[in-house]
Amino acid sequence: MKKRKCYWEKATAAVSSAVIAATALTCVTLNSSAADAAITGDLSGNGFLDAADLSLMKQGILEQNKDAAFKQTGDVNQSGAVNAKDTAMLREYLLGKITAFEKGEPDGEPSGEIPTFEKSYNFPAVSSIKASNEVPDPFIFQDGSKVESPDDWWKRQAEISCMYEYYMYGVWRDGSDDEVSY
């Protein structure tokens, strides 16, 4: 079975003193040995890249497709994961803005672990806080320093959580070491 491989090719032409730039889809027929190899980005399996492949890539990312064939064919930048970078690169390729897929940096799989911080309830008493109509900046710590990194944000999130607990419910005593008898 013969398949076609298509790629975008830029062409310019001069027509009556005006230069026209156009992008054309060029297709070549592959011999059977090349046709048997998977084409990077060809998720539809039709032998060439088109909008269907882009749509399938987006759908696979949204559904968190773990299929090995999807990961191998859809990872156009060879970073180790199919993600938004691959989608953007395939879109650029289909629009003719790039002619080849560049190798990207390896993507680390997110661990999903949220760092934990020790609770601190070192806040001013409610009676000492001045009334204000302004919403406080969530990116400024209680001590006045600014959030400058993702790690800082997790610390600030823990501080906001403790602040809410302190002012809304009061400090909850840790009873984990209490002995209970019946």
C-alpha positions, 0 to 999 in steps of 0.5 A, a space after each residue: 500500500 502506498 501512502 502520501 506524506 505531505 508538508 508545507 512549502 513556501 513559494 513566492 511569485 512576482 505578478 505584475 510588479 507585486 510579490 505574492 507569498 503563498 504557502 502550498 501543501 506538497 505531497 509525496 508518495 512514499 514507498 511501502 517501507 517508508 509508509 509502514 513507519 509511523 509519521 510523527 504527529 500523524 495520530 489519525 493514521 492517514 499517512 499525512 499531517 492534517 487538522 484531524 491530527 491536531 484535533 486528536 492531539 488536543 482530545 488526547 491531552 484533555 482525556 490524559 491519554 496514556 496509550 503508548 502509540 499516542 505518546 510516541 506519535 503525538 510527542 512531536 518535539 520528542 520531549 517525553 510527553 504529549 502536551 501543549 508544546 506539541 499542540 502548538 508545534 503541530 499547529 505551527 507546522 500545519 500553518 506553514 510557519 515551521 517546516 520541521 519539528 525541533 527537539 524540545 527539552 525533556 518534560 518532567 512528569 509533575 509529581 502532584 505533591 503539594 509542599 507542606 509547611 508548619 502552621 503558624 498563628 502569629 497574627 495580630 489580634 482582631 481588635 488591633 486591625 484597622 478597618 479597610 475597604 481595600 482587598 489585600 494583595 494576595 502576593 504579599 506575605 504578612 511580614 511585607 515580603 513579596 511572593 517571587 517564586 512558585 515555592 513562595 506561593 505555596 508558603 503564602 497559600 499556607 499562611 492565608 489558610 492559617 490566617 483564615 483559620 485563626 480569624 474565622 474559627 480560632 486556633 484548633 488545639 492539636 489533640 493528637 497526643 491526648 489519651 482517650 479512655 472509655 
